[in-house]
Amino acid sequence: MTDGPLRVVVLDNDRAVLDLLELDMRLEGHEIVASVENGEAALRACAELHPDVLVADLRLGPGINGLEVVQRAPRPGPRLVLHTNYVTRSLVDAAAAAGAVVVEKGSLSALRRAVRG
């Protein structure tokens, strides 16, 4: 587990969810280095900004989804957290194979733990 503040990229296609994630991460003492609404932007942010953590939604609308984002994230790279309402065994397994953990939306305490590692 990490004790100090972390540099975080948040990815969700819903601006209200991004606002909530940003607020919560800042209240936890973390720095939001990028807040983006599509997978390609998240990958660019990870490559350019070298965050400690990437929190990605699964379903992002047009373009690549969150699972593909964590699969394509730089290695070595950020801690990968897939944040979704659509938790299934196959998703958890695919995320784990990519080095990511899955956290169900609605549980900020679980998200905080996953971000901290």
C-alpha positions in Angstrom: 0.0 0.0 0.0 1.1 3.5 -0.8 0.8 6.1 2.0 1.5 9.4 0.1 -0.5 11.2 -2.6 -0.7 9.6 -5.9 -0.9 11.0 -9.5 -4.1 9.7 -11.0 -5.7 9.6 -14.5 -9.4 9.1 -14.5 -11.4 7.9 -17.5 -15.2 7.9 -17.9 -17.5 9.0 -20.7 -19.9 10.5 -18.2 -18.8 14.0 -17.0 -20.8 13.7 -13.8 -18.9 10.5 -12.9 -15.6 12.1 -13.7 -16.5 15.1 -11.5 -17.3 12.7 -8.6 -14.1 10.7 -9.1 -12.0 13.9 -9.3 -13.6 15.2 -6.1 -13.1 12.0 -4.2 -9.5 11.4 -5.3 -8.6 15.0 -4.4 -10.3 14.6 -1.0 -8.1 11.5 -0.5 -5.1 13.7 -1.2 -4.3 12.6 -4.7 -3.5 14.7 -7.7 -5.6 14.3 -10.8 -3.1 14.7 -13.7 -5.8 14.0 -16.4 -9.5 13.6 -16.6 -10.5 12.2 -19.9 -13.6 10.9 -21.7 -12.3 8.3 -24.1 -9.8 5.5 -24.2 -7.3 6.9 -26.7 -7.0 10.1 -24.6 -6.4 8.0 -21.5 -3.6 6.0 -23.2 -2.0 9.3 -24.4 -2.2 10.7 -20.8 -0.6 7.6 -19.4 2.2 7.7 -22.0 2.9 11.4 -21.5 2.2 12.0 -17.8 3.3 8.7 -16.2 0.6 8.6 -13.5 0.8 6.3 -10.5 -2.8 5.0 -11.1 -5.3 4.8 -14.0 -9.0 4.5 -13.1 -10.9 3.5 -16.2 -14.6 3.0 -16.8 -15.4 -0.2 -18.8 -18.2 1.1 -21.2 -17.0 4.3 -22.9 -19.2 4.6 -26.0 -17.5 4.9 -29.4 -13.9 3.7 -29.6 -12.0 1.4 -27.4 -13.5 0.2 -24.1 -11.9 0.3 -20.6 -10.7 -3.3 -20.8 -8.8 -2.5 -24.0 -7.3 0.6 -22.4 -5.9 -1.4 -19.4 -4.6 -4.1 -21.8 -2.8 -1.4 -23.9 -1.6 0.7 -21.0 2.2 1.3 -20.8 4.3 -1.4 -19.1 5.7 -0.8 -16.6 3.1 1.7 -15.9 0.3 2.8 -13.6 -1.7 0.7 -11.2 -4.8 -0.2 -13.3 -8.3 0.0 -11.8 -11.3 -0.9 -14.0 -14.3 0.9 -12.5 -17.6 -0.5 -13.8 -21.3 -1.4 -13.1 -20.8 -4.5 -15.3 -18.8 -6.9 -13.1 -18.6 -10.5 -14.4 -16.3 -13.4 -13.8 -15.0 -13.2 -17.4 -14.3 -9.4 -17.0 -12.5 -9.9 -13.7 -10.4 -12.7 -15.3 -9.6 -10.6 -18.4 -8.7 -7.5 -16.3 -6.5 -9.6 -14.0 -4.7 -11.0 -17.0 -4.0 -7.3 -18.0 -2.8 -6.5 -14.5 -5.9 -4.6 -13.5 -8.3 -4.9 -10.6 -12.1 -4.5 -11.1 -14.1 -2.3 -8.7 -17.8 -2.0 -8.9 -19.1 1.5 -9.2 -21.0 2.8 -6.2 -18.4 1.7 -3.7 -16.0 4.6 -3.2 -14.3 2.8 -0.3 -13.4 -0.1 -2.5 -12.2 2.3 -5.2 -10.0 4.1 -2.6 -8.5 0.8 -1.5 -7.8 -0.2 -5.1 -6.2 3.1 -5.9 -3.9 2.8 -2.9 -3.1 -0.8 -3.8 
